[in-house]
Amino acid sequence: MKTEKHDAIVLSSSDEKEILKNFIQHFKNAPLPDDEMLSNLGLFLSSKSLSRILFFYEIYKKIIHSHGIIAEFGVRWGQTLSIMSVLRGIFEPFNRHRKIVGFDTFEGFKGMSEKDGKRCQCGNGSFSVSQGYENYLENILDIQEKLNPMAHIKRYELVKGDAVETVPAYLKKHPETIISLSIFDFDIYAPTKAALEAIKPHLCKGSILVFDELCDDIFPGETVALNETLGLNNVRVQRFPMTSRISYLVIE
Ligand SMILES: C[S@@+](CC[C@H](N)C(=O)[O-])C[C@H]1O[C@@H](n2cnc3c(N)ncnc32)[C@H](O)[C@@H]1O
């Protein structure tokens, strides 16, 4: 159930894990030349990995006509931030206000409590990344922006540290913030609740909140945090058919 390094959870069956190991070997040993590698990344997609990209494609289309930034709460290796940057390049390359801001300790979970239950068998530090990973991710996001117009204006920010402190501090420093899209993927209660409380005054009608773990018995804390802040009775939790785990709601 856990990855060999970094204590992350994998729900694949043992057969699937064997197939994926084989896939990874083919990926690492790909005989493609360097100058054809990135344009052929589709070779290495699976229906599961593509479904996540399609989810965010659908969500991005929903925010195009609303003003404000994209915030991700729980970045880890940063693939969702990277997908958002690419979608911004496709749909609104000249929208300089569509900043993308990612919050993470870059040292794994921080602030686990009894509201997170026992099923995940995680602790503080689970879902960590390699040391200094945020520098590598900055390089990737810089490259993404350089491949699009207005590359001279940096339109992303990584905020490192415990979100219980960093999210309120960021919003205090940037009182002009309107949140068009928030992506919640801390998995656990304390930072999710703190971030939800902090962003409330920065939401407008039409703002979208995405959640990775609602109604998830392995990570109950995310649902508890939503219930305690916005109230489950007050929101319409929706989904798309291609992903089972990710859901979203629109502030009405
Ligand atoms: C499941 S991962 C996020 C995955 C990511 N959204 C993606 O698309 O691949 C959860 C992340 O939440 C972060 N996290 C957990 N508790 C945190 C806290 N108190 N403050 C900041 N980040 C935290 C962890 O470091 C981890 O990177």
The ligand as an ORCA input file, in Angstrom:
! r2SCAN-3c Opt
* xyz 0 1
  C      -1.100     14.150     -1.817
  S       0.172     15.283     -1.764
  C      -0.241     16.476     -2.991
  C      -0.209     15.933     -4.416
  C      -0.319     16.976     -5.512
  N      -1.465     17.832     -5.378
  C      -0.326     16.367     -6.894
  O      -1.075     16.826     -7.744
  O       0.440     15.449     -7.167
  C      -0.122     16.116     -0.243
  C       0.841     17.255      0.016
  O       0.356     18.043      1.127
  C       1.482     18.572      1.797
  N       1.133     18.965      3.168
  C       0.558     18.210      4.144
  N       0.447     18.916      5.296
  C       0.896     20.176      5.028
  C       0.985     21.380      5.795
  N       0.624     21.440      7.099
  N       1.469     22.493      5.185
  C       1.867     22.467      3.882
  N       1.816     21.340      3.105
  C       1.337     20.218      3.675
  C       2.494     17.418      1.765
  O       3.810     17.891      1.920
  C       2.249     16.793      0.381
  O       3.165     17.257     -0.569
*
